[in-house]
Amino acid sequence: MTKPRKTADVMFPLVETYLHGQQTQKEFCREHDLSISVLGYWLAKYRRQHTEKPSHFMDITPVSASEGSALLEIVYPHGVRVRLFAPVGPAYLASLLTLDRGGA
């Protein structure tokens, strides 16, 4: 007879206990009747869901009237600012937003 499948509701608290403890994986698994491969699977799944992923988005903020007549300002991660003073089409705006992904 096979053991019932583990769920995140059951395993994530165990993973957190392991991560905050001082035991080796082998000791922890022995104590909680787990195989090391099962613990490894849930550790990886936990880390994927609880690790902040870097965003490829950047801030786009409207420029106030006191800063000039720009309609929109795009600030790239490395500090370059692009101010748009007239309406632009969506394709052009998209090209500006994807312009410098590799250089940040």
Buried (B, 14 or more C-beta within 10 A) or exposed (E): EEEEEEEEEEBBEBBEEBEEEEEEEEEBBEEEEBEEEBBEEBBEBBEEEEEEEEEEEEEBEEBEEEEEEBEBBBBBEEEEEBBBEEEBEEEEBEEBBEEBEEEE
